[in-house]
Amino acid sequence: MIVCLLCLLPAGPLFSQSHNLQTFAACAGRLSAQMEHQWLLSDPASDLTKVQRAAMISIVEAIMMPEQGRDVLAWRINAKQAHAVLLTRATFNNDAADARWARTRADAQLAACTGLLLS
């Protein structure tokens, strides 16, 4: 069972419902890109990523209002695209320094997302 850490925080000016929703939607997009990249490379870690992505999507669906669907989809797509670009730069790059930077950035963004979940 995966639990959301941010969901346990009291609502306040710093952690508004809209901010949380955008955060979780972006994380769902990043996890989607990560999972697809892992599939491309036949990485068995894709199984865990799939579970984490499903948990993130469940959180998004639980906290979004029906009229927010368009915004949520845009946040997910934008984050997925950005994460896919980083993963591509990290994996298929002739510039080793740039590849390291992209890998570090992708890993940090993914860790921030998975850090919101408890396994």
Order of alpha helices (4+ residues) and beta strands (2+ residues): beta-alpha-alpha-alpha-alpha-beta
